[in-house]
Amino acid sequence: MKKIMMVVVLAMGFVLFGQAPEARADIAREMDLGIGGHMFLGGTNNSQFTFGLVPQISFAPIDNLQIFSRLPFWMGNFHVDDSDFQLHVFPFLFGAKYNIKLMDKLYFYPALAMGFSILHSKTNVASIAGFSVPGVSGTSTTVRFTIDFQSGIQYEIMDNLAFDGGLDIMIYNVEGGATVAFGVMGGVIYYLPL
């Protein structure tokens, strides 16, 4: 896992710093403040359906580079075939993304974020692995290290307003192994020039 993360970080470094300088950006210009959010739909590596609402705020210290924070709102993981288990995730993530201009008003971006998530699980199981366990229920709250990889596109719909959509992989370390949430995200970001 450490080798994979190192390769991803090195590849993103080449993408971020290997770009030729270009004309001023249409979106995410130097000193812009981005405010927006996404809706997340997907699944997990342990067969759960995932849905989330994810507010985001960003700041562009230079053209096309955004330092962002995903605010702790909500993401829920639910077993489709077992409604008695739910995992609610509240991510606190900080990261960076770099917009690479593909054509007028259309950008591709890779992004990497790290932080922690508060995981709140709730169960009302009557059986575990086929064995009856009467009255087993409860809740649990833990805090876990979280890493998030994104890639997607931003399209400027109108001045300072962009559609943002793409693929997302969030890995949060839980006892007994890592849980991987993967899916698609879509939303809008409004850029306020400062």
Secondary structure, DSSP 8 states (H G I E B T S, - for coil): -HHHHHHHHHHHHHHHHSS---S--SSS-TTEEEEEEEEEEEEETTSEEEEEEEEEEEEEEETTEEEEEE-S-EEEEEESS-TTEEEEEEEEEEEEEE-EEEETTEEEEEEEEEEEEEEEEEE--SEETTEE-TT--EEEEEEEEEEEEEEEEEEEEETTEEEEEEEEEEEEEETTEEEEEEEEEEEEEEEEE-
